[in-house]
Amino acid sequence: MSAVRVDDIVALVGGRYQGPRERLIRGVATLRDASEEEISFLGNPIYAPQLRTTRAGALLVPNDVEGDDPRYIRVAKPHFALAQVVSRWFAAQPKLAGVSKLASISPKATLGSNVAVGPFATIGDGAIIGDNVTIYQNVSIEAGVTIGEGSILYPLVSIYHGCKIGSRCILHSGVVIGSDGFGFATEGGRHHKIPQIGTVRVEDDVEIGANSTVDRAALGETVIGEGTKIDNLVQIGHNVCIGKHCLLVSQVGIAGSTEFGDYVVAAGQAGVSGHLKIGKGAQIGGASAVFHDVPDGAKVVGNPAVPFREYARRDMMLKRLLARKK
């Protein structure tokens, strides 16, 4: 395990530190579990009491945290500082290298330099794979797919024909890009399939969690904007347009043709109906059901979703009514 001097960590995160700078750090752990050779952090004030008992050799803490522990590295945002430290020194994992002889790659596909392909992966006709892309075992890339440089596709990812994946994207195991949108026309007592002939475009620096699905458009494109992060088990319907740098937490479902502005946050299990517009910077509470447009910067919660202040007033009134009955 590599060792890092504390002063190198301080320099990376731009922190304030008064302790011994030659101390060596060999790993990262929670406040409760850290040893003297590990660094930890205070990301939530509810864990502040653990600062007194942790054995961590160094601690990333907010600038305004009380105390003068010599292990404190004071920074504006400990969580972000931790991300910097882990990414720089402690995120190493086994890397795939080379192209497996057990992979099936069309002679009509184009692979850039330093591409890694695992066993039983398939790459179809006309696919274009950028430089430094990693494709793990059992990934399916159909004809005409484009994948930008530096992207990582973990095992069992499926990308249907004609879809486009940007640069530096991460698709976790079981992600499906470009499956048919849920489109049917009912006639004569039967549901007739409407062919979904559009595509999916995933822009740069997007991460999509395990077993999430992005449906292809009926016509045109389903779009996932640059820098958006999607958790596990998220469903995105056909012709949805997600803006840049959005956060979609586990089990969010978005129905067809809805548009999200940039920097929207949808908490776990939120459901959004189709053909809506969710404004820039809006926040949708967990398990909320959204049936109407949401303005820029609004916070909505509940089923049906209403502005947060209205929801809080309703909740307070209900508590008062129940108290009167008692």
C-alpha positions in Angstrom: 0.0 0.0 0.0 1.4 3.4 -1.0 2.1 6.0 1.7 1.4 9.7 1.3 2.8 12.5 3.4 0.3 14.7 5.2 1.9 17.9 3.7 1.2 16.6 0.2 -2.5 16.1 1.2 -2.6 19.6 2.7 -1.2 21.1 -0.5 -3.7 19.2 -2.7 -6.8 20.3 -0.8 -5.5 23.8 0.1 -6.1 23.2 3.8 -4.9 24.7 7.1 -2.9 22.3 9.2 -0.7 22.7 12.3 0.4 19.1 12.9 3.5 17.1 11.9 3.7 17.3 8.1 6.0 14.3 7.7 3.3 11.9 9.0 2.5 9.1 6.5 -1.1 8.2 5.5 -1.7 4.8 3.9 -5.5 4.7 3.5 -8.9 6.2 4.1 -11.6 5.1 6.6 -14.6 6.3 8.6 -14.1 8.2 11.9 -15.1 5.1 13.8 -12.8 2.6 12.0 -9.8 4.7 11.0 -6.3 3.8 12.3 -3.3 6.0 13.0 -2.1 5.5 9.4 -5.5 6.5 7.8 -7.2 9.8 7.0 -10.9 10.4 7.8 -13.3 13.3 7.4 -16.3 15.1 9.0 -18.9 15.4 6.3 -22.0 15.6 8.5 -22.1 17.4 11.9 -24.0 14.5 13.5 -20.7 12.6 13.6 -18.8 15.4 15.3 -18.7 13.6 18.7 -16.6 10.9 16.9 -13.8 13.4 16.4 -13.0 13.0 20.1 -12.6 9.2 19.9 -11.3 8.5 16.4 -7.8 7.2 16.0 -7.3 8.6 12.5 -3.9 10.1 11.8 -5.4 13.1 9.9 -8.8 14.6 9.7 -10.5 16.7 7.0 -12.8 19.0 8.9 -14.8 22.2 8.1 -13.0 25.5 8.7 -15.3 26.4 11.6 -15.1 23.2 13.5 -14.2 23.7 17.2 -11.1 22.5 18.8 -7.3 22.6 18.2 -6.6 19.0 17.5 -3.2 18.9 15.6 -4.6 16.3 13.2 -7.2 18.7 11.8 -6.9 19.7 8.1 -9.3 22.6 7.9 -11.0 23.0 4.5 -14.2 24.7 3.2 -15.8 21.4 2.0 -14.5 18.3 3.6 -16.5 15.9 1.4 -15.0 17.5 -1.7 -11.5 17.4 -0.2 -12.0 13.7 0.5 -12.9 13.1 -3.1 -9.7 14.8 -4.2 -7.6 12.8 -1.8 -9.2 9.4 -2.7 -9.1 10.1 -6.4 -5.4 11.1 -6.3 -4.0 8.4 -4.1 -6.4 5.7 -2.9 -8.8 4.8 -5.8 -6.6 2.3 -7.6 -8.4 -0.9 -8.7 -7.5 -3.8 -11.0 -7.4 -2.5 -14.6 -8.4 -4.3 -17.7 -5.7 -4.3 -20.4 -5.7 -5.4 -24.0 -8.3 -7.0 -26.1 -9.5 -10.4 -25.0 -9.3 -13.2 -27.7 -12.8 -14.2 -26.4 -14.3 -10.8 -27.4 -16.4 -10.6 -30.6 -15.5 -7.4 -32.5 -16.8 -6.7 -35.9 -14.1 -6.0 -38.5 -16.3 -3.0 -39.4 -15.9 -1.5 -36.0 -13.3 1.2 -35.2 -11.2 1.0 -32.0 -9.0 3.9 -30.8 -5.7 3.6 -29.1 -5.3 1.8 -25.7 -8.8 0.3 -25.8 -9.4 -2.6 -23.4 -12.0 -5.2 -24.1 -12.9 -8.1 -21.8 -14.0 -11.6 -22.7 -17.3 -12.2 -24.3 -17.9 -8.5 -25.0 -19.4 -7.9 -28.4 -18.9 -4.8 -30.6 -21.1 -4.5 -33.7 -20.7 -3.1 -37.2 -19.8 0.5 -37.6 -19.3 1.1 -33.8 -16.7 3.7 -33.0 -14.8 3.3 -29.8 -12.6 6.3 -28.6 -9.1 6.2 -27.1 -8.6 4.8 -23.6 -12.1 3.2 -23.4 -12.5 0.3 -21.1 -15.1 -2.3 -21.9 -15.5 -5.1 -19.4 -16.7 -8.7 -19.9 -20.1 -9.4 -21.3 -20.8 -5.9 -22.5 -23.0 -5.6 -25.6 -22.3 -2.7 -28.0 -24.6 -2.9 -31.1 -24.1 -1.5 -34.6 -23.5 2.2 -35.1 -22.8 3.0 -31.4 -20.3 5.8 -30.6 -18.3 5.9 -27.3 -16.1 8.8 -26.4 -12.6 8.7 -25.1 -11.9 7.5 -21.6 -15.3 6.0 -20.9 -15.7 2.9 -18.8 -18.4 0.2 -19.4 -18.7 -2.3 -16.6 -19.9 -5.9 -17.0 -23.3 -6.6 -18.6 -23.9 -3.1 -19.9 -26.0 -3.1 -23.1 -26.0 -0.3 -25.6 -28.5 -0.6 -28.4 -27.9 0.4 -32.0 -27.1 3.9 -32.9 -26.7 5.4 -29.4 -24.0 7.9 -28.5 -22.0 7.9 -25.3 -19.8 10.8 -24.6 -16.2 11.0 -23.2 -15.2 10.0 -19.6 -18.6 8.5 -18.9 -19.1 5.6 -16.4 -21.8 3.0 -17.0 -22.1 0.5 -14.2 -23.1 -3.1 -14.4 -26.5 -3.8 -15.9 -27.1 -0.4 -17.5 -29.3 -0.5 -20.6 -29.0 2.4 -23.1 -31.4 2.6 -26.0 -34.1 0.0 -25.2 -37.5 0.7 -26.7 -39.5 3.5 -25.2 -42.9 2.5 -23.8 -45.0 3.5 -26.8 -48.3 1.8 -27.8 -51.5 2.8 -29.7 -54.7 1.1 -28.5 -57.0 0.1 -31.3 -59.7 -2.6 -31.5 -59.1 -3.7 -28.0 -55.4 -4.3 -28.5 -52.2 -2.4 -27.8 -50.2 -1.9 -31.0 -46.5 -1.2 -30.7 -45.3 2.1 -32.0 -41.8 1.6 -33.4 -39.2 3.6 -31.5 -36.9 4.8 -34.2 -35.0 7.6 -32.3 -31.8 7.3 -30.3 -30.1 8.1 -27.0 -27.3 10.7 -26.6 -25.3 10.7 -23.4 -23.1 13.7 -23.1 -19.6 13.9 -21.5 -18.8 13.1 -17.9 -22.1 11.3 -17.1 -22.2 8.5 -14.6 -25.1 6.0 -14.6 -25.6 3.6 -11.8 -26.2 -0.2 -11.9 -29.4 -1.5 -13.5 -30.6 1.9 -14.7 -32.3 2.2 -18.1 -32.4 5.1 -20.6 -35.1 4.4 -23.3 -34.5 5.4 -26.9 -36.7 8.2 -28.3 -39.7 7.4 -30.4 -38.4 10.1 -32.8 -35.4 12.3 -32.3 -33.3 11.9 -29.1 -33.4 11.0 -25.5 -30.7 13.2 -23.9 -28.6 12.9 -20.7 -26.8 16.2 -20.2 -23.1 16.8 -19.5 -22.0 16.0 -15.9 -25.3 14.4 -14.8 -25.0 11.7 -12.2 -27.6 8.9 -12.1 -27.9 6.4 -9.2 -28.9 2.8 -9.4 -32.3 1.6 -10.6 -33.4 4.7 -12.3 -35.8 4.7 -15.3 -35.7 7.4 -17.9 -38.4 7.3 -20.5 -38.4 8.0 -24.2 -37.7 11.6 -25.4 -36.8 12.8 -21.9 -34.2 15.5 -21.9 -32.1 15.8 -18.7 -30.0 19.0 -18.4 -26.4 19.4 -17.3 -25.1 18.4 -13.9 -28.4 17.0 -12.6 -28.6 14.4 -9.7 -31.1 11.6 -10.0 -31.1 9.3 -6.9 -32.1 5.6 -6.7 -35.4 4.5 -8.1 -36.4 7.8 -9.7 -38.7 7.3 -12.6 -39.2 9.9 -15.4 -42.0 9.5 -17.9 -41.7 10.3 -21.6 -41.0 13.7 -23.1 -40.3 15.5 -19.8 -37.5 18.1 -19.7 -35.2 18.7 -16.8 -33.2 22.0 -16.6 -29.6 22.1 -15.5 -28.7 21.2 -11.8 -32.0 19.6 -11.0 -32.0 17.2 -8.0 -34.6 14.4 -7.8 -34.4 12.4 -4.5 -35.0 8.7 -4.2 -38.2 7.1 -5.5 -39.4 10.4 -7.0 -41.8 10.0 -9.9 -42.2 12.6 -12.6 -45.1 12.4 -15.1 -44.7 12.9 -18.8 -44.5 16.0 -20.9 -43.5 18.3 -18.0 -40.9 20.9 -17.6 -38.8 20.9 -14.5 -36.9 24.2 -14.1 -33.3 24.8 -13.6 -32.1 24.1 -10.1 -35.4 22.6 -8.9 -35.4 20.1 -6.1 -37.8 17.1 -5.9 -38.2 15.5 -2.5 -37.9 11.7 -2.0 -41.0 9.6 -3.0 -42.7 12.7 -4.4 -45.1 12.4 -7.4 -44.8 15.3 -9.8 -47.8 15.9 -12.0 -47.3 19.6 -13.0 -44.4 21.8 -14.2 -41.9 22.9 -11.6 -40.5 26.5 -11.8 -36.8 27.3 -11.7 -35.3 26.9 -8.3 -38.5 25.5 -6.7 -38.5 22.8 -4.0 -41.4 20.4 -4.2 -42.4 17.4 -2.1 -45.3 15.1 -1.5 -47.9 13.1 -3.4 -49.0 15.0 -5.4 -45.9 17.2 -5.1 -46.5 20.8 -3.9 -44.1 23.6 -2.9 -42.2 22.7 0.2 -43.6 25.6 2.3 -47.2 24.5 1.5 -46.3 20.9 2.3 -44.9 22.0 5.7 -47.9 24.1 6.5 -50.3 21.2 5.7 -48.2 18.9 7.9 -48.3 21.4 10.8 -52.1 21.9 10.5 -52.6 18.1 10.5 -50.5 17.7 13.6 -52.5 20.5 15.3 -55.8 18.8 14.4 -54.7 15.5 15.8 -53.5 17.2 19.0 -56.9 18.8 19.4 -58.7 15.4 19.1 -56.4 13.9 21.7 
